[in-house]
Amino acid sequence: MNHSIKRKTLVFIVLNLIFTTLLLTGCSSSEENKINELIKMDDNHYRIEIAEDNSLVIRLPEGRPRVPQLQCAGADVVQAMFPDGCKEALAKIYTKDQYYAVRFIKEASLGFELQYDDRYKFIPKTITATGFSSSNPNVAQVDDLGNVKIVGVSDDGAVITATDGQHEEKLTISRTVRAPLDIYFITGQSNASYYYADPALATVTKPGTAYHYSELAGGVQICSMNDESGAMQRGNLEASFGKTLYDLTGNKVLMVNAGVSGQKIETFVPLNGQSYQYISKVWQIVQRYVNDETFLNHYEPHIKSYIWAQGESDPDLDIGVYKNDYMKLHEMLTSSDYGFKYGFIIKVRSIFPNPSEAQEELASENEDIAIATRSSDHFTVENGKMRFDDLHYSQIGDNLLGEETARTIVKAYTEGMDSVTGNY
């Protein structure tokens, strides 16, 4: 997203909405064709319509369909997001001299779709069910309580049947689709890593929505944040971070952790720094996973941004040196070798003055770097957000930092990085 989005004034938007309304008044199918030529979608199941009120509309099935991504040459596009329970969402398109708002609307008449690894509770309306079955358990499984789990991707879908022994009620899943998966990377020293995670106190993620990679807490594999019963198996920053991202965007999240305990920033400098070499190794492993054919048959991965939590090991390091070392890593992580769009810093406490000031300056001087949260300055052992060593965040502190970081990231992606700079 171009960083000029925030600077578009309300007057400009209103005037262009009026212009768009006038332009579309009395539109025929030929006008719809023009709109669909101008605004492209990456899914040919759908088409932009011009509604009776002259608004632009895309109609989707009920459930959790994949939301088509829009493109418009030379334009900034804010994609529509569908958190659970939402029936409508809005995409925004800013061209040099025009603004378009595209409404996405879910309609039951178009079917009912779910994504891979979705969980759905089928509650019959007409009977008190004593049993459930699936017509296609290779696509959708169901237990005796009506809990549906999507285990395959298929245009054929599945029918879930509830029975009370005499009567039946059916849930028709018209199609199951690959799940969009947003990938975030977390690195830094011990407050980023998994040495102090406490799943028992972690924010609880919804099963089938949040995944995690950390060699410290799961070995060399991508794991769910939850076990089969739904209990948390992972904690740290990722628990609340993943839950909040999913709650706000409706997209599943994979969080890759490459934190290294006790390391100075100089060790993160590409290509020879020891901590950087660990980052590189972790990313290569994850890339092999997410580019595997079986994985791609189930998920649609999107590389997003990285999160940095470090500074405690560099209390007296020259501010300029800290910034220079950080920028070398930042430039590598945002290069084509990795593909992350932005860097978000979980700001170190101000009792570490030099790295704290360096992080503030990095965020103010670079359009693709922002402070994700400054809340750790208010953490103490007494309020339970620091561990007894007064150096490492407790799981309660991590829960807060993860949530605030996710909220900052969503704001940046929807309103532009300008919206989270300064003293946001």
C-alpha positions as CSV (number, residue, x, y, z in Angstrom):
1,M,0.0,0.0,0.0
2,N,1.3,3.5,-0.9
3,H,2.0,5.6,2.2
4,S,0.0,8.5,0.8
5,I,-3.3,6.8,1.5
6,K,-3.7,8.4,4.9
7,R,-3.1,11.9,3.4
8,K,-6.2,11.6,1.2
9,T,-8.7,13.9,2.8
10,L,-12.3,13.2,3.6
11,V,-13.4,15.9,1.1
12,F,-11.5,14.1,-1.7
13,I,-13.2,10.8,-0.9
14,V,-16.6,12.3,-0.6
15,L,-16.2,14.2,-3.9
16,N,-15.1,11.1,-5.7
17,L,-17.9,9.1,-4.2
18,I,-20.3,11.6,-5.7
19,F,-18.5,11.5,-9.0
20,T,-18.6,7.7,-9.0
21,T,-22.3,7.7,-8.3
22,L,-23.0,10.2,-11.1
23,L,-20.8,8.2,-13.4
24,L,-22.6,4.9,-12.7
25,T,-26.1,6.3,-12.7
26,G,-28.2,4.4,-15.2
27,C,-25.4,1.9,-15.9
28,S,-26.0,-0.9,-18.3
29,S,-24.2,-4.3,-18.5
30,S,-21.7,-2.5,-20.7
31,E,-20.8,-0.3,-17.8
32,E,-20.4,-3.4,-15.6
33,N,-18.0,-4.7,-18.2
34,K,-16.0,-1.5,-18.1
35,I,-15.8,-1.8,-14.3
36,N,-14.7,-5.4,-14.5
37,E,-12.0,-4.5,-17.0
38,L,-10.8,-1.7,-14.8
39,I,-10.9,-3.6,-11.5
40,K,-9.6,-7.2,-11.8
41,M,-10.2,-10.2,-9.5
42,D,-8.0,-13.2,-9.0
43,D,-11.0,-15.6,-8.9
44,N,-13.2,-16.0,-12.0
45,H,-16.1,-17.4,-9.9
46,Y,-17.1,-13.8,-9.2
47,R,-17.9,-10.6,-11.0
48,I,-18.4,-7.0,-9.9
49,E,-22.0,-5.9,-10.2
50,I,-23.5,-2.4,-10.1
51,A,-26.3,-2.5,-7.6
52,E,-29.6,-0.5,-7.7
53,D,-28.0,2.2,-5.5
54,N,-25.1,2.4,-8.0
55,S,-22.7,0.9,-5.5
56,L,-20.2,-1.7,-6.7
57,V,-20.9,-5.2,-5.2
58,I,-19.4,-8.7,-5.2
59,R,-21.6,-11.4,-3.9
60,L,-20.1,-14.4,-2.1
61,P,-21.5,-17.6,-0.6
62,E,-22.2,-17.9,3.1
63,G,-19.7,-19.5,5.4
64,R,-16.0,-18.8,5.0
65,P,-15.4,-18.4,1.3
66,R,-12.0,-17.2,0.0
67,V,-12.3,-13.5,-0.5
68,P,-11.2,-12.5,-4.0
69,Q,-8.3,-10.1,-4.2
70,L,-8.7,-7.0,-6.3
71,Q,-6.2,-5.4,-8.6
72,C,-6.4,-2.1,-10.4
73,A,-3.5,-0.7,-12.5
74,G,-1.7,2.2,-10.9
75,A,-3.9,2.1,-7.8
76,D,-3.6,1.5,-4.1
77,V,-5.9,-1.3,-3.0
78,V,-7.1,-2.1,0.5
79,Q,-8.5,-5.6,0.3
80,A,-11.7,-6.6,2.0
81,M,-11.4,-8.5,5.3
82,F,-14.1,-10.9,6.6
83,P,-13.8,-11.6,10.3
84,D,-16.0,-14.4,11.5
85,G,-19.7,-13.4,11.8
86,C,-19.4,-10.5,9.3
87,K,-21.9,-10.5,6.4
88,E,-20.4,-7.6,4.6
89,A,-16.9,-6.2,4.0
90,L,-15.4,-3.3,2.0
91,A,-12.5,-3.0,-0.3
92,K,-11.1,0.4,-1.2
93,I,-9.3,1.4,-4.4
94,Y,-7.4,4.7,-4.7
95,T,-6.3,5.7,-8.2
96,K,-4.6,9.0,-9.0
97,D,-7.9,10.9,-9.4
98,Q,-10.6,8.4,-8.4
99,Y,-11.8,6.4,-5.4
100,Y,-13.8,3.2,-5.6
101,A,-15.5,1.4,-2.8
102,V,-16.4,-2.3,-3.5
103,R,-18.8,-4.0,-1.2
104,F,-18.6,-7.8,-0.6
105,I,-21.9,-9.4,0.5
106,K,-22.5,-13.0,1.6
107,E,-25.7,-14.5,0.3
108,A,-27.1,-17.9,1.3
109,S,-28.6,-18.4,-2.1
110,L,-25.0,-18.8,-3.5
111,G,-24.2,-21.7,-1.3
112,F,-22.1,-22.4,1.8
113,E,-18.3,-22.7,1.7
114,L,-15.6,-23.4,4.2
115,Q,-11.8,-23.2,4.1
116,Y,-9.3,-26.0,4.7
117,D,-8.9,-26.8,8.5
118,D,-12.0,-24.7,9.3
119,R,-14.0,-25.8,12.3
120,Y,-17.8,-25.3,12.2
121,K,-20.5,-26.2,14.7
122,F,-23.6,-27.6,13.0
123,I,-26.6,-26.9,15.2
124,P,-29.8,-28.2,13.7
125,K,-32.8,-25.9,13.8
126,T,-35.7,-28.4,13.4
127,I,-34.6,-31.4,15.5
128,T,-32.6,-32.4,18.6
129,A,-29.9,-34.4,16.9
130,T,-28.6,-37.7,18.4
131,G,-26.1,-38.4,15.6
132,F,-24.3,-36.8,12.7
133,S,-22.7,-38.1,9.5
134,S,-20.8,-36.8,6.5
135,S,-21.3,-37.7,2.9
136,N,-17.7,-37.1,2.2
137,P,-15.4,-37.6,5.2
138,N,-12.3,-37.1,3.0
139,V,-13.5,-33.5,2.7
140,A,-15.5,-32.8,5.9
141,Q,-15.5,-34.8,9.1
142,V,-18.1,-34.5,11.8
143,D,-18.2,-35.9,15.4
144,D,-21.2,-37.0,17.5
145,L,-21.7,-33.4,18.7
146,G,-21.9,-31.8,15.2
147,N,-18.4,-30.4,15.2
148,V,-17.3,-30.2,11.6
149,K,-13.6,-30.2,10.5
150,I,-12.6,-29.5,6.9
151,V,-9.8,-31.9,6.0
152,G,-9.9,-31.6,2.2
153,V,-10.3,-29.1,-0.6
154,S,-13.0,-30.0,-3.1
155,D,-15.4,-28.4,-5.5
156,D,-17.8,-31.2,-4.7
157,G,-18.1,-30.2,-1.0
158,A,-20.0,-32.5,1.4
159,V,-23.4,-32.9,3.1
160,I,-23.5,-33.1,6.9
161,T,-26.7,-35.0,8.1
162,A,-28.1,-34.6,11.6
163,T,-30.6,-37.2,12.8
164,D,-32.8,-37.8,15.8
165,G,-33.5,-41.3,14.7
166,Q,-36.7,-40.4,12.8
167,H,-36.1,-37.1,11.2
168,E,-33.1,-35.5,9.5
169,E,-31.7,-32.0,8.9
170,K,-28.9,-31.4,6.4
171,L,-26.0,-28.9,6.1
172,T,-24.8,-28.6,2.5
173,I,-21.2,-27.5,2.2
174,S,-21.2,-26.6,-1.5
175,R,-17.4,-26.2,-1.8
176,T,-14.3,-26.3,0.3
177,V,-11.3,-24.1,-0.7
178,R,-7.7,-23.5,0.1
179,A,-7.2,-21.3,3.1
180,P,-5.4,-18.0,2.7
181,L,-2.5,-18.0,5.2
182,D,-0.7,-14.9,6.3
183,I,3.0,-15.5,7.3
184,Y,4.7,-13.3,9.9
185,F,8.3,-13.7,11.1
186,I,9.4,-13.0,14.7
187,T,13.0,-12.5,15.6
188,G,15.3,-10.8,18.2
189,Q,16.6,-12.0,21.5
190,S,15.0,-13.9,24.4
191,N,11.9,-11.8,24.7
192,A,11.2,-12.8,21.1
193,S,12.2,-16.4,21.4
194,Y,10.5,-19.4,23.1
195,Y,12.6,-19.8,26.2
196,Y,9.9,-18.3,28.5
197,A,6.6,-19.3,26.9
198,D,3.8,-20.4,29.2
199,P,0.9,-22.0,27.2
200,A,-1.2,-22.4,30.4
201,L,-1.5,-18.6,30.7
202,A,-1.5,-17.8,27.0
203,T,-4.4,-16.2,25.1
204,V,-6.4,-19.0,23.5
205,T,-6.5,-19.2,19.8
206,K,-9.4,-20.7,17.9
207,P,-8.4,-24.2,16.6
208,G,-7.7,-24.2,12.9
209,T,-6.7,-20.5,12.7
210,A,-3.2,-20.1,14.1
211,Y,0.0,-22.1,13.3
212,H,3.5,-21.8,14.5
213,Y,7.1,-22.8,13.7
214,S,9.8,-22.8,16.4
215,E,12.6,-25.4,16.8
216,L,12.5,-24.6,20.5
217,A,8.9,-25.6,20.9
218,G,7.9,-28.2,18.4
219,G,11.0,-29.3,16.5
220,V,11.4,-28.9,12.8
221,Q,7.7,-28.8,11.8
222,I,4.8,-26.4,11.5
223,C,2.4,-27.0,14.4
224,S,-1.0,-25.8,15.3
225,M,-1.2,-23.5,18.3
226,N,-3.8,-25.8,19.8
227,D,-4.0,-29.6,20.5
228,E,-6.9,-31.7,19.2
229,S,-9.0,-30.7,22.2
230,G,-8.4,-27.0,21.5
231,A,-6.1,-26.5,24.5
232,M,-3.1,-24.2,23.9
233,Q,0.2,-25.9,23.1
234,R,2.1,-22.7,22.4
235,G,2.3,-19.3,24.1
236,N,4.8,-16.5,23.9
237,L,3.9,-13.4,21.8
238,E,2.4,-15.7,19.1
239,A,-0.8,-16.7,21.0
240,S,-2.4,-13.3,21.3
241,F,-0.8,-12.1,18.1
242,G,-2.3,-14.9,16.1
243,K,-5.7,-14.7,17.7
244,T,-6.0,-10.9,17.2
245,L,-4.9,-11.1,13.6
246,Y,-7.4,-13.7,12.9
247,D,-10.2,-11.9,14.8
248,L,-9.5,-8.7,12.8
249,T,-8.8,-10.1,9.3
250,G,-10.5,-13.5,9.1
251,N,-7.3,-15.0,7.7
252,K,-5.4,-17.9,9.2
253,V,-1.9,-17.0,10.5
254,L,1.5,-18.8,10.4
255,M,4.0,-17.3,12.9
256,V,7.6,-18.3,12.3
257,N,9.9,-17.7,15.3
258,A,13.6,-17.3,14.9
259,G,14.5,-15.5,18.2
260,V,17.9,-16.2,19.7
261,S,18.4,-15.6,23.5
262,G,20.9,-13.2,24.8
263,Q,22.3,-12.0,21.4
264,K,23.6,-8.5,20.6
265,I,22.4,-6.8,17.4
266,E,25.8,-7.2,15.8
267,T,25.1,-11.0,15.6
268,F,22.0,-10.3,13.4
269,V,24.0,-8.6,10.6
270,P,23.9,-10.5,7.3
271,L,25.6,-12.6,6.1
272,N,28.1,-13.7,8.7
273,G,26.3,-12.9,12.0
274,Q,25.6,-16.0,14.0
275,S,22.0,-15.0,14.8
276,Y,21.4,-14.1,11.1
277,Q,22.6,-17.5,10.0
278,Y,20.0,-19.0,12.3
279,I,17.3,-16.7,10.8
280,S,18.4,-17.8,7.3
281,K,18.3,-21.5,8.2
282,V,14.8,-21.2,9.8
283,W,13.5,-19.4,6.8
284,Q,14.8,-21.9,4.3
285,I,13.2,-24.7,6.3
286,V,9.8,-22.9,6.4
287,Q,10.1,-22.1,2.7
288,R,10.4,-25.8,1.9
289,Y,7.3,-26.5,3.9
290,V,5.1,-23.7,2.4
291,N,6.2,-24.4,-1.2
292,D,5.6,-28.1,-0.9
293,E,2.8,-29.3,-3.2
294,T,0.8,-30.9,-0.5
295,F,0.9,-27.7,1.6
296,L,-0.1,-25.6,-1.4
297,N,-3.0,-28.0,-2.1
298,H,-4.4,-26.9,1.3
299,Y,-3.1,-23.3,1.9
300,E,-2.6,-20.1,-0.1
301,P,0.5,-18.6,1.7
302,H,1.1,-14.8,1.7
303,I,4.3,-13.4,3.1
304,K,3.5,-10.3,5.2
305,S,5.9,-8.6,7.6
306,Y,8.4,-9.3,10.4
307,I,8.5,-8.4,14.1
308,W,11.6,-7.4,16.0
309,A,12.1,-7.7,19.8
310,Q,15.6,-7.0,20.9
311,G,17.8,-4.5,22.7
312,E,18.4,-5.7,26.2
313,S,21.9,-7.0,25.3
314,D,23.0,-3.7,23.8
315,P,22.3,-1.1,26.6
316,D,25.4,1.0,25.9
317,L,25.8,0.5,22.2
318,D,26.2,3.7,20.2
319,I,22.8,4.7,18.7
320,G,24.2,5.1,15.2
321,V,25.8,1.7,15.3
322,Y,22.6,0.1,16.5
323,K,20.6,1.7,13.7
324,N,23.2,0.8,11.0
325,D,23.3,-2.9,12.1
326,Y,19.5,-3.0,12.2
327,M,19.1,-1.5,8.7
328,K,21.4,-4.2,7.3
329,L,19.0,-6.9,8.6
330,H,15.9,-4.9,7.6
331,E,17.1,-4.5,4.1
332,M,17.8,-8.2,3.8
333,L,14.4,-9.2,5.3
334,T,12.5,-6.8,2.9
335,S,14.6,-7.9,-0.1
336,S,13.3,-10.5,-2.6
337,D,15.3,-13.2,-0.7
338,Y,12.7,-13.0,2.1
339,G,9.9,-10.8,0.8
340,F,8.6,-9.2,4.0
341,K,6.8,-5.8,3.4
342,Y,7.3,-4.0,6.7
343,G,9.3,-4.2,9.9
344,F,7.4,-3.8,13.2
345,I,9.4,-3.2,16.4
346,I,8.3,-4.2,19.9
347,K,10.1,-1.4,21.5
348,V,12.6,-2.3,24.2
349,R,12.1,-0.7,27.6
350,S,13.5,2.8,28.1
351,I,15.8,1.6,30.9
352,F,17.9,0.4,27.9
353,P,18.2,4.0,26.6
354,N,20.5,3.7,23.6
355,P,18.6,0.8,21.8
356,S,15.3,2.4,22.9
357,E,16.2,5.7,21.3
358,A,17.7,4.0,18.2
359,Q,14.4,2.1,17.6
360,E,12.4,5.3,17.9
361,E,14.6,7.0,15.3
362,L,14.5,4.0,13.0
363,A,10.7,4.2,13.0
364,S,10.6,7.9,12.4
365,E,13.2,7.9,9.6
366,N,11.9,4.9,7.5
367,E,8.5,4.6,5.9
368,D,8.5,0.8,6.1
369,I,9.4,0.5,9.8
370,A,7.0,1.3,12.7
371,I,6.9,0.8,16.5
372,A,4.3,-1.9,17.1
373,T,3.9,-1.2,20.8
374,R,5.6,0.8,23.6
375,S,3.7,-0.9,26.4
376,S,6.7,-2.7,27.9
377,D,7.7,0.6,29.6
378,H,4.8,0.1,31.9
379,F,5.7,-3.5,32.7
380,T,6.8,-4.4,36.2
381,V,7.3,-7.5,38.3
382,E,4.6,-6.2,40.7
383,N,1.9,-5.9,38.0
384,G,2.8,-9.4,36.7
385,K,4.0,-8.4,33.3
386,M,7.7,-9.0,34.0
387,R,9.2,-12.2,35.3
388,F,11.0,-12.1,38.6
389,D,14.4,-11.4,36.9
390,D,12.9,-8.0,35.7
391,L,14.4,-8.7,32.3
392,H,12.0,-11.0,30.5
393,Y,8.3,-10.5,29.8
394,S,5.9,-12.8,31.5
395,Q,3.2,-14.6,29.5
396,I,0.7,-12.0,30.7
397,G,3.0,-9.3,29.3
398,D,3.4,-11.3,26.1
399,N,-0.3,-11.5,25.7
400,L,-0.6,-7.7,25.8
401,L,2.3,-7.1,23.4
402,G,1.1,-9.7,20.9
403,E,-2.3,-8.2,20.8
404,E,-1.1,-4.6,20.4
405,T,1.4,-5.6,17.7
406,A,-1.4,-7.3,15.7
407,R,-3.6,-4.3,16.0
408,T,-0.8,-2.0,14.8
409,I,-0.1,-4.3,11.8
410,V,-3.8,-4.4,10.7
411,K,-4.0,-0.6,11.0
412,A,-0.9,-0.2,8.9
413,Y,-2.2,-2.6,6.2
414,T,-5.6,-1.0,6.0
415,E,-4.8,2.7,6.6
416,G,-1.1,3.0,5.5
417,M,2.1,3.0,7.5
418,D,1.6,6.8,8.1
419,S,-1.3,5.8,10.4
420,V,1.1,4.1,12.9
421,T,4.1,6.4,12.9
422,G,4.9,9.1,15.4
423,N,3.4,8.5,18.8
424,Y,0.7,6.1,17.7
